Amino acid sequence: MQNRSTQFLLFIAVLVLTPCAGATSIYSALAQLEEIVADDERRQTSYAAGEERIRFCGYCHGRDGNSKRDYIPNLAGQHPLYLFEQFEKFGSGAREDYVMSQLAKTLTVEERINIAVYYSEQKAQPRPGADPRLAGKGGQFYDQRCAACHGKTAEGFRDMPRLAGQPAEYVTLALKRFQGMDPAKHTSPMIGISAVLSETDIQALAAYLQGL
């Protein structure tokens, strides 16, 4: 598995070659995002602009970033860099979804940044109801296989997504999607990781993460 630094450098290289909305270069967009996150006043301004722009996003992902449907991911608490990266992937076709692929193409770079900042500051709400025994097994598996990249409490880190509080149905769908990817066409390390997961492993992980 590539380390995080290598993955991030590869991500930057891909983005440089990927067209996106507006004339702003990806390098300057990433620099702008980093500067906004580090500056309280600019972050608040970006947050307010993002709050105005997420009306359509809220129908599925929730105004507070907690999804209204179990097959749709929470955006609350995700790192803004990760959220920005997903917009770029949907816009370029590296990641596909009927709604998101179209939506990403309509957003300017500034709007992508503002939405990422807004959702990154929302609080993810865990979904109760998972089988405690299954969740316990999932927790053990997570500590062994997933914590090194996604964090001890699944909080995520920069371009590594937050998994804590994600709906079990979404986690299950995402892992199965990775299992179905062709490694000759996709470079995600999750392809190899998911390949060794059994149906029980997936259900246990999903149950554990949903309740965090």
Secondary structure as UniProt FT lines:
FT   HELIX           4..16
FT   HELIX           26..38
FT   HELIX           40..53
FT   HELIX           55..61
FT   TURN            63..64
FT   TURN            70..71
FT   TURN            76..77
FT   HELIX           80..92
FT   HELIX           98..106
FT   HELIX           109..120
FT   HELIX           132..145
FT   HELIX           147..150
FT   TURN            152..153
FT   TURN            158..159
FT   TURN            164..165
FT   HELIX           168..179
FT   TURN            183..185
FT   HELIX           190..195
FT   HELIX           199..210
//
